[in-house]
Amino acid sequence: MNTIANTRNANVEDNKRYKLAKVIAKGYLIGALSISFSHFIHAFNKLGLYGFGAMSMPIAVDGLAIFGVLLQHKSFAKETRTIGRKLQLICGSLSLMVNVFSGWGSPGAVIQGATWVIIYMMLELIVSKIRLAAHDQAERDAQAEADAQAILEAASAWMHACQHPTKCESADQCATKNAASAKRNKTIRSKARKAAAEKRVLENMIA
């Protein structure tokens, strides 16, 4: 009973840490995106773009970068994950250039802009990768179950395919019998061909 209680308490504590880590990472991500948002507006104000036009640019670039991270989830196909990585890389690079341009002329502002873009690009991946150890164990258990099922199906396949009068006890035994049978058939066919050749020779001699 104590072991069960301790396990439950450990799971509760793990879940608390997991949720706290998620909250902290998402908080930093939101903060980084907010700073990047303001840098985008400032950068495009410098280029003469104001109002909704300036505000739409960080949504377009940073928003697509986040979308690229979502496409990299393991539930998507390999091709989709590749597209997600490329999308994140392209949009992240654009965001970095805009943030650096926003602070151009002030070394401190340039470093700040670059730093927050790098932080939010890392956090995009970190937020999606935060997992409990129990998740990995569940995946290992599921994989072990799938492997066991595959072995069971492979082991039972030869039982259905076995056509020997006495059912074989294993796939190896069945394969050995099949090999022996194939060898006997090959020997019989060879002897038959040899006998036919000898018969033709005798017929030619008589003729």
C-alpha positions as CSV (number, residue, x, y, z in Angstrom):
1,M,0.0,0.0,0.0
2,N,2.8,2.4,0.9
3,T,4.5,1.7,-2.5
4,I,1.3,2.5,-4.4
5,A,0.8,5.7,-2.4
6,N,4.4,6.7,-3.0
7,T,4.0,6.0,-6.7
8,R,0.9,8.1,-6.9
9,N,2.5,11.0,-5.0
10,A,5.5,10.8,-7.3
11,N,3.2,10.9,-10.4
12,V,1.4,14.0,-8.9
13,E,4.7,15.7,-8.3
14,D,5.9,14.8,-11.8
15,N,2.7,16.3,-13.3
16,K,3.1,19.5,-11.3
17,R,6.7,19.9,-12.6
18,Y,5.5,19.1,-16.1
19,K,2.8,21.7,-15.9
20,L,5.1,24.3,-14.3
21,A,7.7,23.7,-17.0
22,K,5.1,24.1,-19.7
23,V,3.8,27.4,-18.1
24,I,7.3,28.8,-17.8
25,A,8.3,27.9,-21.3
26,K,5.0,29.3,-22.8
27,G,5.4,32.5,-20.7
28,Y,8.9,33.0,-22.1
29,L,7.6,32.3,-25.6
30,I,4.7,34.8,-25.3
31,G,7.2,37.4,-23.9
32,A,9.6,36.8,-26.8
33,L,6.9,37.0,-29.4
34,S,5.6,40.2,-27.8
35,I,9.0,41.8,-28.0
36,S,9.5,40.6,-31.5
37,F,6.0,42.0,-32.4
38,S,7.1,45.4,-31.2
39,H,10.4,45.2,-33.0
40,F,8.5,44.3,-36.2
41,I,6.3,47.3,-35.9
42,H,9.2,49.6,-35.2
43,A,11.2,48.2,-38.1
44,F,8.4,48.7,-40.6
45,N,7.6,52.1,-39.2
46,K,11.2,53.0,-40.1
47,L,10.4,51.8,-43.6
48,G,7.3,54.0,-43.8
49,L,4.6,51.3,-43.1
50,Y,2.2,52.1,-40.3
51,G,-1.0,50.9,-38.7
52,F,-2.5,47.5,-39.7
53,G,0.1,47.0,-42.4
54,A,2.9,47.1,-39.8
55,M,1.0,45.0,-37.3
56,S,0.3,42.3,-39.9
57,M,3.9,41.6,-40.6
58,P,4.9,39.9,-37.3
59,I,1.7,37.8,-37.5
60,A,2.7,36.7,-41.0
61,V,6.3,35.9,-40.2
62,D,6.3,34.7,-36.6
63,G,2.9,33.1,-37.0
64,L,4.2,30.9,-39.8
65,A,7.3,30.0,-37.8
66,I,5.0,28.7,-35.1
67,F,3.0,26.9,-37.7
68,G,6.2,25.3,-39.0
69,V,6.9,23.9,-35.5
70,L,3.4,22.4,-35.3
71,L,4.0,20.6,-38.6
72,Q,7.1,18.9,-37.1
73,H,5.0,16.8,-34.7
74,K,5.6,13.1,-35.0
75,S,1.9,12.5,-35.9
76,F,2.6,14.0,-39.4
77,A,4.3,12.3,-42.3
78,K,8.1,12.7,-42.8
79,E,7.5,15.0,-45.8
80,T,5.2,17.3,-43.8
81,R,7.8,17.4,-40.9
82,T,10.5,18.4,-43.4
83,I,8.3,21.2,-44.8
84,G,7.7,22.3,-41.2
85,R,11.4,22.5,-40.5
86,K,12.1,24.5,-43.7
87,L,9.2,26.9,-42.9
88,Q,10.4,27.5,-39.4
89,L,14.0,28.1,-40.6
90,I,12.9,30.6,-43.3
91,C,10.5,32.5,-41.1
92,G,12.9,32.5,-38.2
93,S,15.6,33.9,-40.4
94,L,13.3,36.6,-41.7
95,S,12.3,37.5,-38.1
96,L,15.9,37.6,-37.0
97,M,16.8,40.1,-39.9
98,V,13.8,42.3,-39.1
99,N,14.6,42.4,-35.3
100,V,18.2,43.2,-36.0
101,F,17.1,46.0,-38.5
102,S,14.7,47.3,-35.9
103,G,17.6,48.1,-33.5
104,W,20.1,49.0,-36.2
105,G,22.3,51.9,-35.1
106,S,22.3,50.8,-31.5
107,P,24.5,47.8,-30.7
108,G,22.5,47.1,-27.6
109,A,19.2,47.1,-29.5
110,V,20.6,44.8,-32.2
111,I,21.8,42.3,-29.6
112,Q,18.5,42.5,-27.8
113,G,16.5,41.9,-31.0
114,A,18.7,38.9,-32.0
115,T,18.7,37.4,-28.5
116,W,14.9,37.4,-28.2
117,V,14.4,35.9,-31.7
118,I,16.9,33.1,-30.8
119,I,15.1,32.6,-27.5
120,Y,11.7,32.3,-29.1
121,M,13.0,30.0,-31.9
122,M,14.4,27.7,-29.2
123,L,11.3,27.8,-27.1
124,E,9.1,26.9,-30.1
125,L,10.8,23.6,-30.1
126,I,11.2,23.3,-26.3
127,V,7.5,23.7,-25.7
128,S,6.6,21.0,-28.2
129,K,9.3,18.6,-26.7
130,I,8.5,18.9,-23.0
131,R,7.4,15.4,-21.9
132,L,7.1,13.3,-18.8
133,A,9.2,10.2,-18.4
134,A,5.9,8.3,-18.2
135,H,5.2,9.3,-21.8
136,D,8.4,7.6,-23.0
137,Q,7.6,4.5,-20.9
138,A,4.1,4.4,-22.4
139,E,5.6,4.6,-25.9
140,R,8.1,1.8,-25.0
141,D,5.3,-0.4,-23.7
142,A,3.3,0.2,-26.8
143,Q,6.2,-0.6,-29.0
144,A,7.0,-3.8,-27.0
145,E,3.3,-4.8,-27.3
146,A,3.4,-4.2,-31.1
147,D,6.7,-6.2,-31.4
148,A,5.2,-9.1,-29.4
149,Q,2.1,-9.0,-31.6
150,A,4.2,-9.1,-34.8
151,I,6.2,-12.0,-33.4
152,L,3.0,-13.9,-32.5
153,E,1.6,-13.3,-36.0
154,A,4.8,-14.4,-37.6
155,A,4.9,-17.5,-35.4
156,S,1.3,-18.4,-36.2
157,A,1.7,-17.8,-40.0
158,W,3.8,-21.0,-40.5
159,M,1.2,-23.0,-38.6
160,H,-1.5,-22.1,-41.2
161,A,1.0,-22.6,-44.0
162,C,2.3,-26.0,-42.8
163,Q,1.0,-28.8,-44.9
164,H,2.9,-31.7,-43.4
165,P,0.9,-34.8,-42.3
166,T,2.2,-34.3,-38.8
167,K,2.0,-30.6,-37.7
168,C,5.4,-29.1,-37.0
169,E,6.2,-27.8,-33.6
170,S,8.1,-24.8,-34.8
171,A,8.8,-22.6,-37.9
172,D,12.4,-24.0,-38.0
173,Q,11.2,-27.6,-38.0
174,C,8.7,-26.7,-40.8
175,A,11.4,-25.0,-42.8
176,T,13.8,-28.0,-42.3
177,K,11.1,-30.4,-43.6
178,N,10.3,-28.2,-46.6
179,A,14.0,-28.0,-47.4
180,A,14.3,-31.8,-47.1
181,S,11.2,-32.3,-49.3
182,A,12.6,-29.9,-51.9
183,K,15.9,-31.8,-51.9
184,R,14.1,-35.1,-52.4
185,N,12.0,-33.8,-55.3
186,K,15.1,-32.4,-56.9
187,T,16.8,-35.8,-56.6
188,I,13.8,-37.5,-58.1
189,R,13.6,-35.2,-61.0
190,S,17.4,-35.6,-61.6
191,K,17.0,-39.4,-61.6
192,A,14.0,-39.2,-63.9
193,R,15.9,-37.0,-66.4
194,K,18.9,-39.4,-66.3
195,A,16.7,-42.5,-66.8
196,A,15.0,-40.7,-69.8
197,A,18.4,-39.9,-71.3
198,E,19.6,-43.5,-70.9
199,K,16.4,-44.8,-72.5
200,R,16.9,-42.5,-75.5
201,V,20.5,-43.8,-75.9
202,L,19.3,-47.4,-75.9
203,E,16.5,-46.7,-78.4
204,N,19.0,-45.1,-80.7
205,M,21.3,-48.1,-80.4
206,I,18.5,-50.5,-81.2
207,A,17.4,-48.5,-84.1
